[in-house]
């Protein structure tokens, strides 16, 4: 993902989720980035850009059972 795409998606997520604590960090692989809420990883964001006229982003959030038990 380009830096411009990262900024755009981050701004969208902050607005949509009502939380400015969201950040997006690049990974060593180029197919995805890490999404954080404050200092905790929330999930991975993938870009689907096979068709340049129809780009989409997929956010994959993993929830551990131990986290549910603590909630």
Chimera marker file (.cmm) of the C-alpha trace (Angstrom):
<marker_set name="trace">
<marker id="1" x="0.000" y="0.000" z="0.000" r="1" g="1" b="0" radius="0.5"/>
<marker id="2" x="1.200" y="3.473" z="-0.771" r="1" g="1" b="0" radius="0.5"/>
<marker id="3" x="1.639" y="6.043" z="2.009" r="1" g="1" b="0" radius="0.5"/>
<marker id="4" x="-1.330" y="7.965" z="0.567" r="1" g="1" b="0" radius="0.5"/>
<marker id="5" x="-3.552" y="4.877" z="0.727" r="1" g="1" b="0" radius="0.5"/>
<marker id="6" x="-2.470" y="4.197" z="4.316" r="1" g="1" b="0" radius="0.5"/>
<marker id="7" x="-3.354" y="7.751" z="5.356" r="1" g="1" b="0" radius="0.5"/>
<marker id="8" x="-6.699" y="7.606" z="3.551" r="1" g="1" b="0" radius="0.5"/>
<marker id="9" x="-7.695" y="4.269" z="5.100" r="1" g="1" b="0" radius="0.5"/>
<marker id="10" x="-6.524" y="5.387" z="8.564" r="1" g="1" b="0" radius="0.5"/>
<marker id="11" x="-8.604" y="8.578" z="8.344" r="1" g="1" b="0" radius="0.5"/>
<marker id="12" x="-11.638" y="6.565" z="7.226" r="1" g="1" b="0" radius="0.5"/>
<marker id="13" x="-11.289" y="4.045" z="10.077" r="1" g="1" b="0" radius="0.5"/>
<marker id="14" x="-10.816" y="6.791" z="12.687" r="1" g="1" b="0" radius="0.5"/>
<marker id="15" x="-13.926" y="8.605" z="11.497" r="1" g="1" b="0" radius="0.5"/>
<marker id="16" x="-16.040" y="5.463" z="11.038" r="1" g="1" b="0" radius="0.5"/>
<marker id="17" x="-15.064" y="3.913" z="14.377" r="1" g="1" b="0" radius="0.5"/>
<marker id="18" x="-14.977" y="7.220" z="16.262" r="1" g="1" b="0" radius="0.5"/>
<marker id="19" x="-11.487" y="6.667" z="17.621" r="1" g="1" b="0" radius="0.5"/>
<marker id="20" x="-8.343" y="8.654" z="16.828" r="1" g="1" b="0" radius="0.5"/>
<marker id="21" x="-6.186" y="5.957" z="18.459" r="1" g="1" b="0" radius="0.5"/>
<marker id="22" x="-6.029" y="3.949" z="15.235" r="1" g="1" b="0" radius="0.5"/>
<marker id="23" x="-2.698" y="3.700" z="13.464" r="1" g="1" b="0" radius="0.5"/>
<marker id="24" x="-1.514" y="1.707" z="10.474" r="1" g="1" b="0" radius="0.5"/>
<marker id="25" x="2.004" y="0.347" z="10.174" r="1" g="1" b="0" radius="0.5"/>
<marker id="26" x="3.663" y="-1.254" z="7.157" r="1" g="1" b="0" radius="0.5"/>
<marker id="27" x="4.820" y="-4.868" z="7.305" r="1" g="1" b="0" radius="0.5"/>
<marker id="28" x="7.828" y="-6.555" z="5.744" r="1" g="1" b="0" radius="0.5"/>
<marker id="29" x="5.480" y="-8.113" z="3.180" r="1" g="1" b="0" radius="0.5"/>
<marker id="30" x="3.808" y="-5.762" z="0.743" r="1" g="1" b="0" radius="0.5"/>
<marker id="31" x="0.360" y="-7.391" z="0.572" r="1" g="1" b="0" radius="0.5"/>
<marker id="32" x="-0.879" y="-6.021" z="3.895" r="1" g="1" b="0" radius="0.5"/>
<marker id="33" x="-0.365" y="-3.583" z="6.756" r="1" g="1" b="0" radius="0.5"/>
<marker id="34" x="-0.964" y="-3.868" z="10.511" r="1" g="1" b="0" radius="0.5"/>
<marker id="35" x="-3.823" y="-1.933" z="12.103" r="1" g="1" b="0" radius="0.5"/>
<marker id="36" x="-3.381" y="-0.869" z="15.737" r="1" g="1" b="0" radius="0.5"/>
<marker id="37" x="-5.781" y="0.512" z="18.303" r="1" g="1" b="0" radius="0.5"/>
<marker id="38" x="-3.655" y="2.550" z="20.687" r="1" g="1" b="0" radius="0.5"/>
<marker id="39" x="-0.628" y="0.263" z="21.124" r="1" g="1" b="0" radius="0.5"/>
<marker id="40" x="-2.344" y="-3.092" z="20.570" r="1" g="1" b="0" radius="0.5"/>
<marker id="41" x="-2.583" y="-4.811" z="17.200" r="1" g="1" b="0" radius="0.5"/>
<marker id="42" x="-6.177" y="-4.974" z="16.015" r="1" g="1" b="0" radius="0.5"/>
<marker id="43" x="-5.714" y="-6.854" z="12.738" r="1" g="1" b="0" radius="0.5"/>
<marker id="44" x="-4.327" y="-6.962" z="9.242" r="1" g="1" b="0" radius="0.5"/>
<marker id="45" x="-5.531" y="-4.861" z="6.351" r="1" g="1" b="0" radius="0.5"/>
<marker id="46" x="-5.205" y="-6.248" z="2.831" r="1" g="1" b="0" radius="0.5"/>
<marker id="47" x="-5.611" y="-4.359" z="-0.417" r="1" g="1" b="0" radius="0.5"/>
<marker id="48" x="-7.317" y="-5.893" z="-3.454" r="1" g="1" b="0" radius="0.5"/>
<marker id="49" x="-6.088" y="-3.876" z="-6.410" r="1" g="1" b="0" radius="0.5"/>
<marker id="50" x="-6.214" y="-6.423" z="-9.224" r="1" g="1" b="0" radius="0.5"/>
<marker id="51" x="-8.675" y="-4.133" z="-11.000" r="1" g="1" b="0" radius="0.5"/>
<marker id="52" x="-7.384" y="-0.537" z="-10.728" r="1" g="1" b="0" radius="0.5"/>
<marker id="53" x="-10.921" y="0.772" z="-11.235" r="1" g="1" b="0" radius="0.5"/>
<marker id="54" x="-12.299" y="-1.273" z="-8.330" r="1" g="1" b="0" radius="0.5"/>
<marker id="55" x="-9.851" y="-1.173" z="-5.390" r="1" g="1" b="0" radius="0.5"/>
<marker id="56" x="-11.047" y="-2.519" z="-2.054" r="1" g="1" b="0" radius="0.5"/>
<marker id="57" x="-9.538" y="-3.015" z="1.390" r="1" g="1" b="0" radius="0.5"/>
<marker id="58" x="-10.192" y="-6.011" z="3.635" r="1" g="1" b="0" radius="0.5"/>
<marker id="59" x="-9.694" y="-5.729" z="7.396" r="1" g="1" b="0" radius="0.5"/>
<marker id="60" x="-9.094" y="-9.069" z="9.106" r="1" g="1" b="0" radius="0.5"/>
<marker id="61" x="-9.532" y="-8.896" z="12.892" r="1" g="1" b="0" radius="0.5"/>
<marker id="62" x="-8.564" y="-11.887" z="15.014" r="1" g="1" b="0" radius="0.5"/>
<marker id="63" x="-10.137" y="-12.194" z="18.465" r="1" g="1" b="0" radius="0.5"/>
<marker id="64" x="-8.545" y="-14.589" z="20.929" r="1" g="1" b="0" radius="0.5"/>
<marker id="65" x="-10.745" y="-16.549" z="23.302" r="1" g="1" b="0" radius="0.5"/>
<marker id="66" x="-8.576" y="-15.426" z="26.211" r="1" g="1" b="0" radius="0.5"/>
<marker id="67" x="-9.433" y="-11.808" z="25.348" r="1" g="1" b="0" radius="0.5"/>
<marker id="68" x="-13.142" y="-12.646" z="25.388" r="1" g="1" b="0" radius="0.5"/>
<marker id="69" x="-12.758" y="-14.369" z="28.745" r="1" g="1" b="0" radius="0.5"/>
<marker id="70" x="-11.097" y="-11.236" z="30.185" r="1" g="1" b="0" radius="0.5"/>
<marker id="71" x="-13.862" y="-8.975" z="28.879" r="1" g="1" b="0" radius="0.5"/>
<link id1="1" id2="2" r="1" g="1" b="0" radius="0.2"/>
<link id1="2" id2="3" r="1" g="1" b="0" radius="0.2"/>
<link id1="3" id2="4" r="1" g="1" b="0" radius="0.2"/>
<link id1="4" id2="5" r="1" g="1" b="0" radius="0.2"/>
<link id1="5" id2="6" r="1" g="1" b="0" radius="0.2"/>
<link id1="6" id2="7" r="1" g="1" b="0" radius="0.2"/>
<link id1="7" id2="8" r="1" g="1" b="0" radius="0.2"/>
<link id1="8" id2="9" r="1" g="1" b="0" radius="0.2"/>
<link id1="9" id2="10" r="1" g="1" b="0" radius="0.2"/>
<link id1="10" id2="11" r="1" g="1" b="0" radius="0.2"/>
<link id1="11" id2="12" r="1" g="1" b="0" radius="0.2"/>
<link id1="12" id2="13" r="1" g="1" b="0" radius="0.2"/>
<link id1="13" id2="14" r="1" g="1" b="0" radius="0.2"/>
<link id1="14" id2="15" r="1" g="1" b="0" radius="0.2"/>
<link id1="15" id2="16" r="1" g="1" b="0" radius="0.2"/>
<link id1="16" id2="17" r="1" g="1" b="0" radius="0.2"/>
<link id1="17" id2="18" r="1" g="1" b="0" radius="0.2"/>
<link id1="18" id2="19" r="1" g="1" b="0" radius="0.2"/>
<link id1="19" id2="20" r="1" g="1" b="0" radius="0.2"/>
<link id1="20" id2="21" r="1" g="1" b="0" radius="0.2"/>
<link id1="21" id2="22" r="1" g="1" b="0" radius="0.2"/>
<link id1="22" id2="23" r="1" g="1" b="0" radius="0.2"/>
<link id1="23" id2="24" r="1" g="1" b="0" radius="0.2"/>
<link id1="24" id2="25" r="1" g="1" b="0" radius="0.2"/>
<link id1="25" id2="26" r="1" g="1" b="0" radius="0.2"/>
<link id1="26" id2="27" r="1" g="1" b="0" radius="0.2"/>
<link id1="27" id2="28" r="1" g="1" b="0" radius="0.2"/>
<link id1="28" id2="29" r="1" g="1" b="0" radius="0.2"/>
<link id1="29" id2="30" r="1" g="1" b="0" radius="0.2"/>
<link id1="30" id2="31" r="1" g="1" b="0" radius="0.2"/>
<link id1="31" id2="32" r="1" g="1" b="0" radius="0.2"/>
<link id1="32" id2="33" r="1" g="1" b="0" radius="0.2"/>
<link id1="33" id2="34" r="1" g="1" b="0" radius="0.2"/>
<link id1="34" id2="35" r="1" g="1" b="0" radius="0.2"/>
<link id1="35" id2="36" r="1" g="1" b="0" radius="0.2"/>
<link id1="36" id2="37" r="1" g="1" b="0" radius="0.2"/>
<link id1="37" id2="38" r="1" g="1" b="0" radius="0.2"/>
<link id1="38" id2="39" r="1" g="1" b="0" radius="0.2"/>
<link id1="39" id2="40" r="1" g="1" b="0" radius="0.2"/>
<link id1="40" id2="41" r="1" g="1" b="0" radius="0.2"/>
<link id1="41" id2="42" r="1" g="1" b="0" radius="0.2"/>
<link id1="42" id2="43" r="1" g="1" b="0" radius="0.2"/>
<link id1="43" id2="44" r="1" g="1" b="0" radius="0.2"/>
<link id1="44" id2="45" r="1" g="1" b="0" radius="0.2"/>
<link id1="45" id2="46" r="1" g="1" b="0" radius="0.2"/>
<link id1="46" id2="47" r="1" g="1" b="0" radius="0.2"/>
<link id1="47" id2="48" r="1" g="1" b="0" radius="0.2"/>
<link id1="48" id2="49" r="1" g="1" b="0" radius="0.2"/>
<link id1="49" id2="50" r="1" g="1" b="0" radius="0.2"/>
<link id1="50" id2="51" r="1" g="1" b="0" radius="0.2"/>
<link id1="51" id2="52" r="1" g="1" b="0" radius="0.2"/>
<link id1="52" id2="53" r="1" g="1" b="0" radius="0.2"/>
<link id1="53" id2="54" r="1" g="1" b="0" radius="0.2"/>
<link id1="54" id2="55" r="1" g="1" b="0" radius="0.2"/>
<link id1="55" id2="56" r="1" g="1" b="0" radius="0.2"/>
<link id1="56" id2="57" r="1" g="1" b="0" radius="0.2"/>
<link id1="57" id2="58" r="1" g="1" b="0" radius="0.2"/>
<link id1="58" id2="59" r="1" g="1" b="0" radius="0.2"/>
<link id1="59" id2="60" r="1" g="1" b="0" radius="0.2"/>
<link id1="60" id2="61" r="1" g="1" b="0" radius="0.2"/>
<link id1="61" id2="62" r="1" g="1" b="0" radius="0.2"/>
<link id1="62" id2="63" r="1" g="1" b="0" radius="0.2"/>
<link id1="63" id2="64" r="1" g="1" b="0" radius="0.2"/>
<link id1="64" id2="65" r="1" g="1" b="0" radius="0.2"/>
<link id1="65" id2="66" r="1" g="1" b="0" radius="0.2"/>
<link id1="66" id2="67" r="1" g="1" b="0" radius="0.2"/>
<link id1="67" id2="68" r="1" g="1" b="0" radius="0.2"/>
<link id1="68" id2="69" r="1" g="1" b="0" radius="0.2"/>
<link id1="69" id2="70" r="1" g="1" b="0" radius="0.2"/>
<link id1="70" id2="71" r="1" g="1" b="0" radius="0.2"/>
</marker_set>
